[in-house]
Amino acid sequence: MRALVQRVSSARVTVDGAVTGEIASGLLVLVCAMKGDTEKESEWLARKIVNLRIFRDDQDRMNRSLVDVGGSALVVSQFTLAAETKGNRPGFSTAAPPQEGKRLYEHFSAQVSTLGVAVANGVFGADMRVELANDGPVTIWLDTAAG
């Protein structure tokens, strides 16, 4: 699985003008299941993200995790993270098929929640509008294939 994680002071996602998920301080997590991914990758990624020490401590250093600061996660599916950009038109053949991608996306969100983080979601496969106030900015790329 792949994820683009952004530390935010706020974020929300709307579909057809209706807010489907919104958080204050925490992480916006754009996530994509890749072909061959299983629950194992989903669970590893959830643990990694929840425990990433990218929030400021008392000395203004990135030394606290999402759990440490009591932040929330806005989890949004984004198959375009699987983009193959060899040419000028991206291909997405390495993304998991939609049914499998949805299942792993939902499993990932549930795992983040199980780890003690409040989770809000986008709508899998929908045309979404995502708004965020990036804090830092801090943006981290994660790929379970890279370890």
C-alpha positions in Angstrom: 0.0 0.0 0.0 1.0 3.6 -0.5 0.2 6.6 1.5 0.8 10.3 1.3 0.6 11.7 4.9 0.1 15.4 5.6 0.2 17.0 9.0 -2.7 19.4 9.1 -4.3 21.9 11.4 -7.6 21.0 9.7 -8.9 19.0 6.7 -12.2 18.0 5.2 -13.6 16.2 2.2 -16.8 16.9 0.4 -18.8 14.9 -2.2 -21.5 16.6 -4.2 -21.3 19.6 -1.8 -21.8 17.5 1.3 -19.1 17.1 3.9 -18.3 13.4 4.3 -15.3 13.7 6.7 -13.7 16.5 8.6 -10.9 16.8 11.3 -9.2 19.5 13.2 -5.5 18.8 14.1 -4.1 15.6 12.9 -3.2 13.8 9.6 -4.7 13.8 6.2 -3.9 10.3 4.8 -4.3 9.7 1.1 -4.1 5.9 0.6 -3.9 3.5 -2.3 -3.9 -0.3 -2.3 -1.6 -1.9 -4.8 -2.0 -5.2 -6.7 -1.0 -8.0 -4.4 -1.5 -6.1 -1.1 -3.2 -7.9 1.8 -4.4 -7.0 5.3 -0.8 -7.4 6.4 0.3 -4.4 4.4 -2.8 -2.5 5.5 -2.0 -3.2 9.2 1.7 -2.3 8.9 0.8 1.0 7.2 -1.8 1.9 9.9 0.7 1.2 12.7 3.5 3.2 10.9 1.3 6.2 10.4 -0.3 6.3 13.8 3.2 6.1 15.4 5.1 8.5 13.1 6.7 11.1 15.3 6.0 14.1 13.2 4.3 16.4 15.7 6.1 19.0 17.7 7.2 18.4 21.3 7.9 21.0 24.0 11.3 21.8 22.4 9.6 22.3 19.0 11.1 19.1 17.6 9.1 16.6 15.6 9.0 14.0 18.3 5.4 13.1 19.0 3.0 10.8 17.3 -0.6 11.2 16.3 -1.6 9.1 19.4 0.7 11.3 21.6 -1.1 14.5 20.5 -4.6 13.1 20.5 -5.0 14.0 16.8 -7.4 12.6 14.3 -7.0 11.1 10.8 -8.9 11.9 7.7 -8.5 8.9 5.4 -9.1 9.4 1.7 -8.7 6.8 -1.0 -6.5 7.9 -3.9 -5.7 5.3 -6.6 -3.6 7.9 -8.4 -0.8 7.2 -5.9 -0.2 4.1 -8.1 0.6 6.3 -11.1 3.2 5.0 -13.5 4.7 8.0 -15.2 7.1 6.5 -17.7 5.4 8.5 -20.4 3.4 11.7 -20.2 0.1 10.0 -19.5 0.0 8.2 -16.2 -1.0 4.6 -16.0 -2.6 3.0 -13.0 -2.3 -0.8 -13.8 -0.4 -1.4 -10.5 -3.3 -0.2 -8.4 -5.5 -3.0 -6.8 -8.8 -3.6 -8.6 -11.6 -1.4 -7.2 -13.3 -4.1 -5.1 -10.0 -5.2 -3.5 -8.9 -1.6 -3.1 -12.1 -0.6 -1.3 -11.8 -3.6 1.0 -8.2 -2.7 1.9 -9.0 1.0 2.3 -11.8 0.1 4.7 -9.6 -2.3 6.6 -6.9 0.4 6.8 -9.3 2.9 8.2 -10.6 0.4 10.8 -7.0 -0.4 11.8 -6.2 3.2 12.4 -9.3 3.5 14.6 -8.4 0.3 16.5 -5.1 1.9 17.3 -6.9 4.7 19.2 -7.2 7.4 16.6 -10.5 9.1 15.7 -11.0 8.5 11.9 -13.1 10.4 9.4 -13.3 9.2 5.8 -13.8 10.2 2.2 -16.0 8.1 -0.1 -14.2 5.4 -2.0 -14.3 5.9 -5.8 -16.2 9.2 -5.5 -15.2 12.5 -7.1 -14.0 14.3 -3.9 -13.0 17.8 -3.0 -10.3 17.7 -0.3 -9.4 20.9 1.6 -6.6 21.1 4.0 -4.5 23.5 6.0 -1.0 21.8 5.9 0.8 22.4 9.1 4.5 22.9 8.6 4.2 21.9 5.8 5.0 18.3 6.7 4.3 15.7 4.0 5.6 12.2 4.1 5.4 9.4 1.4 5.1 5.8 2.6 5.2 2.6 0.6 4.9 -0.8 2.2 7.0 -2.3 -0.6 9.9 0.0 0.5 9.6 -1.1 4.1 
